[in-house]
Amino acid sequence: MCAKMWKKIEDRLSESGQLALLYDIEMPLAAVLCDMENEGFTINREGIAAYGEELDEIARSLEFRIFMAAGEEFNINSPKQLGEVLYERLGLPQKSKKNKNGFSTDAETLEELRPYSPIIDDILEYRQVTKLRGTYAAALPKLVDEDSRIHTDFKQTLTATGRLSSADPNLQNIPIKTKMGREMRRYFVAEEGYSLVDADYS
């Protein structure tokens, strides 16, 4: 950035009272984030791979149960085919209007259908398992370096609220709400002689 342009930016920040924010918070933080990105996060590559195989087995078992309940094999990941099975073959009540792509099979709609058939529980669990497998167990080991570390890209100024975000991969979004999601976190490990600390600002 040329000196002339920087002077204009500096003047505008000074006029808006944000110069201290830049020099005292944002710029020092950028250096910390740079160190964090370069350091990376150690993962247990073998553990994640083994967990991925376990998730594969669970997915295959759920797939079999879904096919048995449906009375036919179909692409569970296809909203169109899933909608036809649920509403036409099994006759479940339509909780939302049919759209241009067919019947609604989003998570909210399926949650409303839980009381009507046990197949819904299996479908929701299948989605959770296959997402864990594809997004984390299968993808993360491919991103580690020779030291078994994953390096994310922290976005300092991307969100409207001012919170940090993380991408490629998003290490701020490792699941925690479900038992299977929490299991995934076990494979993010500290080096020997160190500990991981989970702390909240409050």
Secondary structure, DSSP 8 states (H G I E B T S, - for coil): --HHHHHHHHHHHHHTT-HHIIIIIIHHHHHHHHHHHHH-EEB-HHHHHHHHHHHHHHHHHHHHHHHHHHTS---TT-HHHHHIIIIIIS----SS--BTTBS---HHHHHHHGGG-THHHHHHHHHHHHHIIIIIITTGGGG--TTSEE--EEESS-STT---EEESS-TT----SSHHHHHHHTTB---TT---------
